[in-house]
Amino acid sequence: MEKIKLRKLTEKENEELLKLYDKTKDVRIKSRAQMIILAKEQKMIVQEIVEIVRASDQTIRRWIKRFNAEGINGLYDMPRPGTPKKMTSAYRERLLEIVRRRPRTLEQSYSMWTLARLADFMAEETGLRVSTETVRRILKSGGIVLSRPQHTISSPDPEYKVKKKRLKWPEIT
Protein backbone atom coordinates (compact mmCIF):
# COMPACT_ATOMS: atom_id res chain seq x y z
CA MET A 1 0.00 0.00 0.00
CA GLU A 2 1.05 3.53 -0.60
CA LYS A 3 2.45 5.48 2.30
CA ILE A 4 0.17 8.29 3.38
CA LYS A 5 1.30 11.40 5.19
CA LEU A 6 -0.74 14.02 6.99
CA ARG A 7 -0.15 17.52 5.67
CA LYS A 8 1.00 20.32 7.96
CA LEU A 9 -1.91 21.91 9.83
CA THR A 10 -2.32 25.62 10.39
CA GLU A 11 -2.73 26.89 13.95
CA LYS A 12 -6.41 27.63 13.26
CA GLU A 13 -7.02 24.13 11.86
CA ASN A 14 -5.31 22.60 14.88
CA GLU A 15 -7.57 24.56 17.27
CA GLU A 16 -10.70 23.66 15.27
CA LEU A 17 -9.71 19.98 15.21
CA LEU A 18 -9.20 19.83 18.99
CA LYS A 19 -12.44 21.75 19.57
CA LEU A 20 -14.31 19.38 17.23
CA TYR A 21 -12.90 16.35 19.06
CA ASP A 22 -13.89 17.73 22.48
CA LYS A 23 -17.33 19.13 21.61
CA THR A 24 -18.89 16.79 19.05
CA LYS A 25 -21.46 14.24 20.15
CA ASP A 26 -21.33 12.38 16.83
CA VAL A 27 -19.17 9.32 17.49
CA ARG A 28 -18.10 8.95 13.86
CA ILE A 29 -16.85 12.55 13.63
CA LYS A 30 -15.04 12.16 16.96
CA SER A 31 -13.32 9.00 15.72
CA ARG A 32 -12.23 10.71 12.49
CA ALA A 33 -10.87 13.69 14.41
CA GLN A 34 -9.02 11.28 16.70
CA MET A 35 -7.37 9.65 13.68
CA ILE A 36 -6.02 13.02 12.52
CA ILE A 37 -4.93 14.03 16.04
CA LEU A 38 -3.02 10.74 16.51
CA ALA A 39 -1.31 11.15 13.16
CA LYS A 40 -0.38 14.77 13.94
CA GLU A 41 0.49 14.86 17.64
CA GLN A 42 1.78 11.33 18.22
CA LYS A 43 3.31 11.01 14.72
CA MET A 44 1.64 7.60 14.44
CA ILE A 45 1.53 5.65 11.22
CA VAL A 46 -1.66 4.07 9.86
CA GLN A 47 -0.97 0.63 11.37
CA GLU A 48 -0.59 2.12 14.87
CA ILE A 49 -3.79 4.15 14.52
CA VAL A 50 -5.63 0.97 13.43
CA GLU A 51 -4.94 -0.61 16.82
CA ILE A 52 -6.28 2.40 18.74
CA VAL A 53 -9.44 3.39 16.82
CA ARG A 54 -10.24 -0.16 15.67
CA ALA A 55 -10.94 0.80 12.08
CA SER A 56 -9.42 -0.69 8.95
CA ASP A 57 -6.27 0.82 7.51
CA GLN A 58 -8.22 1.61 4.34
CA THR A 59 -10.71 3.66 6.39
CA ILE A 60 -7.95 5.59 8.15
CA ARG A 61 -6.20 6.28 4.84
CA ARG A 62 -9.48 7.52 3.35
CA TRP A 63 -10.09 10.02 6.18
CA ILE A 64 -6.51 11.29 6.20
CA LYS A 65 -6.72 11.84 2.42
CA ARG A 66 -10.04 13.67 2.79
CA PHE A 67 -8.66 15.80 5.62
CA ASN A 68 -5.59 16.65 3.54
CA ALA A 69 -7.80 17.71 0.64
CA GLU A 70 -10.74 19.40 2.40
CA GLY A 71 -9.57 20.24 5.91
CA ILE A 72 -11.98 20.02 8.86
CA ASN A 73 -15.02 19.90 6.56
CA GLY A 74 -13.66 16.69 5.03
CA LEU A 75 -14.32 14.85 8.31
CA TYR A 76 -18.08 15.29 7.99
CA ASP A 77 -20.32 12.93 6.04
CA MET A 78 -21.22 13.91 2.51
CA PRO A 79 -24.91 14.37 1.73
CA ARG A 80 -26.58 11.09 0.90
CA PRO A 81 -28.86 10.58 -2.07
CA GLY A 82 -32.56 10.11 -1.66
CA THR A 83 -35.66 12.07 -0.92
CA PRO A 84 -35.34 14.65 1.83
CA LYS A 85 -37.45 14.03 4.91
CA LYS A 86 -40.97 15.39 4.68
CA MET A 87 -41.61 15.23 8.39
CA THR A 88 -41.08 18.38 10.42
CA SER A 89 -41.03 18.82 14.17
CA ALA A 90 -44.11 21.05 13.84
CA TYR A 91 -45.99 18.16 12.15
CA ARG A 92 -44.98 15.78 14.94
CA GLU A 93 -46.05 18.21 17.67
CA ARG A 94 -49.38 18.88 15.95
CA LEU A 95 -50.07 15.14 15.52
CA LEU A 96 -49.38 14.48 19.20
CA GLU A 97 -51.64 17.41 20.09
CA ILE A 98 -54.46 16.19 17.81
CA VAL A 99 -54.42 12.58 19.02
CA ARG A 100 -54.98 13.77 22.60
CA ARG A 101 -58.24 15.45 21.60
CA ARG A 102 -61.53 13.78 20.83
CA PRO A 103 -62.35 13.73 17.10
CA ARG A 104 -65.81 15.22 17.65
CA THR A 105 -64.27 18.34 19.23
CA LEU A 106 -62.50 18.82 15.90
CA GLU A 107 -65.82 18.52 14.02
CA GLN A 108 -65.20 14.97 12.83
CA SER A 109 -68.06 12.49 12.35
CA TYR A 110 -66.44 9.73 14.41
CA SER A 111 -65.67 9.39 18.08
CA MET A 112 -62.37 7.46 18.06
CA TRP A 113 -59.06 7.93 16.30
CA THR A 114 -57.52 5.25 14.12
CA LEU A 115 -54.18 5.51 12.36
CA ALA A 116 -55.89 5.96 8.99
CA ARG A 117 -58.19 8.67 10.35
CA LEU A 118 -55.26 10.50 11.90
CA ALA A 119 -53.28 10.30 8.65
CA ASP A 120 -56.29 11.62 6.69
CA PHE A 121 -57.01 14.41 9.16
CA MET A 122 -53.38 15.55 9.18
CA ALA A 123 -53.23 15.40 5.37
CA GLU A 124 -56.25 17.70 5.17
CA GLU A 125 -54.86 20.05 7.78
CA THR A 126 -51.21 20.21 6.71
CA GLY A 127 -51.25 19.07 3.09
CA LEU A 128 -48.63 16.43 3.94
CA ARG A 129 -49.66 12.82 3.30
CA VAL A 130 -47.80 10.19 5.32
CA SER A 131 -48.44 6.50 5.77
CA THR A 132 -50.29 5.02 8.72
CA GLU A 133 -47.03 3.33 9.73
CA THR A 134 -45.33 6.73 9.94
CA VAL A 135 -48.20 8.01 12.10
CA ARG A 136 -47.85 4.95 14.34
CA ARG A 137 -44.09 5.51 14.77
CA ILE A 138 -44.57 9.19 15.63
CA LEU A 139 -47.22 8.29 18.21
CA LYS A 140 -45.00 5.57 19.67
CA SER A 141 -42.08 7.99 20.02
CA GLY A 142 -44.50 10.28 21.89
CA GLY A 143 -45.50 7.45 24.23
CA ILE A 144 -48.91 6.87 22.66
CA VAL A 145 -50.16 3.52 21.40
CA LEU A 146 -53.53 3.23 19.67
CA SER A 147 -55.31 0.01 20.44
CA ARG A 148 -58.45 -1.49 19.03
CA PRO A 149 -61.61 -0.15 20.58
CA GLN A 150 -63.39 -2.45 23.02
CA HIS A 151 -67.05 -2.57 22.11
CA THR A 152 -69.49 -3.27 24.90
CA ILE A 153 -73.22 -3.63 24.69
CA SER A 154 -75.16 -2.03 27.48
CA SER A 155 -78.67 -0.85 28.23
CA PRO A 156 -80.21 1.81 30.44
CA ASP A 157 -82.51 -0.91 31.84
CA PRO A 158 -81.61 -1.39 35.55
CA GLU A 159 -82.29 -5.14 35.24
CA TYR A 160 -80.20 -5.56 32.09
CA LYS A 161 -77.44 -7.66 33.69
CA VAL A 162 -79.95 -10.04 35.31
CA LYS A 163 -81.87 -10.48 32.05
CA LYS A 164 -78.64 -11.01 30.11
CA LYS A 165 -77.60 -13.84 32.45
CA ARG A 166 -81.00 -15.53 32.03
CA LEU A 167 -80.73 -15.39 28.26
CA LYS A 168 -79.83 -18.81 26.85
CA TRP A 169 -78.11 -19.00 23.51
CA PRO A 170 -79.22 -21.86 21.25
CA GLU A 171 -76.62 -24.56 20.83
CA ILE A 172 -75.18 -25.01 17.38
CA THR A 173 -75.13 -28.61 16.20
C-alpha positions in Angstrom: 0.0 0.0 0.0 1.1 3.5 -0.6 2.4 5.5 2.3 0.2 8.3 3.4 1.3 11.4 5.2 -0.7 14.0 7.0 -0.1 17.5 5.7 1.0 20.3 8.0 -1.9 21.9 9.8 -2.3 25.6 10.4 -2.7 26.9 14.0 -6.4 27.6 13.3 -7.0 24.1 11.9 -5.3 22.6 14.9 -7.6 24.6 17.3 -10.7 23.7 15.3 -9.7 20.0 15.2 -9.2 19.8 19.0 -12.4 21.7 19.6 -14.3 19.4 17.2 -12.9 16.3 19.1 -13.9 17.7 22.5 -17.3 19.1 21.6 -18.9 16.8 19.1 -21.5 14.2 20.1 -21.3 12.4 16.8 -19.2 9.3 17.5 -18.1 9.0 13.9 -16.9 12.5 13.6 -15.0 12.2 17.0 -13.3 9.0 15.7 -12.2 10.7 12.5 -10.9 13.7 14.4 -9.0 11.3 16.7 -7.4 9.7 13.7 -6.0 13.0 12.5 -4.9 14.0 16.0 -3.0 10.7 16.5 -1.3 11.2 13.2 -0.4 14.8 13.9 0.5 14.9 17.6 1.8 11.3 18.2 3.3 11.0 14.7 1.6 7.6 14.4 1.5 5.6 11.2 -1.7 4.1 9.9 -1.0 0.6 11.4 -0.6 2.1 14.9 -3.8 4.1 14.5 -5.6 1.0 13.4 -4.9 -0.6 16.8 -6.3 2.4 18.7 -9.4 3.4 16.8 -10.2 -0.2 15.7 -10.9 0.8 12.1 -9.4 -0.7 8.9 -6.3 0.8 7.5 -8.2 1.6 4.3 -10.7 3.7 6.4 -8.0 5.6 8.1 -6.2 6.3 4.8 -9.5 7.5 3.3 -10.1 10.0 6.2 -6.5 11.3 6.2 -6.7 11.8 2.4 -10.0 13.7 2.8 -8.7 15.8 5.6 -5.6 16.7 3.5 -7.8 17.7 0.6 -10.7 19.4 2.4 -9.6 20.2 5.9 -12.0 20.0 8.9 -15.0 19.9 6.6 -13.7 16.7 5.0 -14.3 14.8 8.3 -18.1 15.3 8.0 -20.3 12.9 6.0 -21.2 13.9 2.5 -24.9 14.4 1.7 -26.6 11.1 0.9 -28.9 10.6 -2.1 -32.6 10.1 -1.7 -35.7 12.1 -0.9 -35.3 14.6 1.8 -37.5 14.0 4.9 -41.0 15.4 4.7 -41.6 15.2 8.4 -41.1 18.4 10.4 -41.0 18.8 14.2 -44.1 21.0 13.8 -46.0 18.2 12.2 -45.0 15.8 14.9 -46.0 18.2 17.7 -49.4 18.9 15.9 -50.1 15.1 15.5 -49.4 14.5 19.2 -51.6 17.4 20.1 -54.5 16.2 17.8 -54.4 12.6 19.0 -55.0 13.8 22.6 -58.2 15.4 21.6 -61.5 13.8 20.8 -62.3 13.7 17.1 -65.8 15.2 17.6 -64.3 18.3 19.2 -62.5 18.8 15.9 -65.8 18.5 14.0 -65.2 15.0 12.8 -68.1 12.5 12.4 -66.4 9.7 14.4 -65.7 9.4 18.1 -62.4 7.5 18.1 -59.1 7.9 16.3 -57.5 5.3 14.1 -54.2 5.5 12.4 -55.9 6.0 9.0 -58.2 8.7 10.4 -55.3 10.5 11.9 -53.3 10.3 8.6 -56.3 11.6 6.7 -57.0 14.4 9.2 -53.4 15.5 9.2 -53.2 15.4 5.4 -56.3 17.7 5.2 -54.9 20.0 7.8 -51.2 20.2 6.7 -51.3 19.1 3.1 -48.6 16.4 3.9 -49.7 12.8 3.3 -47.8 10.2 5.3 -48.4 6.5 5.8 -50.3 5.0 8.7 -47.0 3.3 9.7 -45.3 6.7 9.9 -48.2 8.0 12.1 -47.8 4.9 14.3 -44.1 5.5 14.8 -44.6 9.2 15.6 -47.2 8.3 18.2 -45.0 5.6 19.7 -42.1 8.0 20.0 -44.5 10.3 21.9 -45.5 7.5 24.2 -48.9 6.9 22.7 -50.2 3.5 21.4 -53.5 3.2 19.7 -55.3 0.0 20.4 -58.4 -1.5 19.0 -61.6 -0.1 20.6 -63.4 -2.5 23.0 -67.0 -2.6 22.1 -69.5 -3.3 24.9 -73.2 -3.6 24.7 -75.2 -2.0 27.5 -78.7 -0.8 28.2 -80.2 1.8 30.4 -82.5 -0.9 31.8 -81.6 -1.4 35.6 -82.3 -5.1 35.2 -80.2 -5.6 32.1 -77.4 -7.7 33.7 -79.9 -10.0 35.3 -81.9 -10.5 32.1 -78.6 -11.0 30.1 -77.6 -13.8 32.4 -81.0 -15.5 32.0 -80.7 -15.4 28.3 -79.8 -18.8 26.9 -78.1 -19.0 23.5 -79.2 -21.9 21.2 -76.6 -24.6 20.8 -75.2 -25.0 17.4 -75.1 -28.6 16.2 
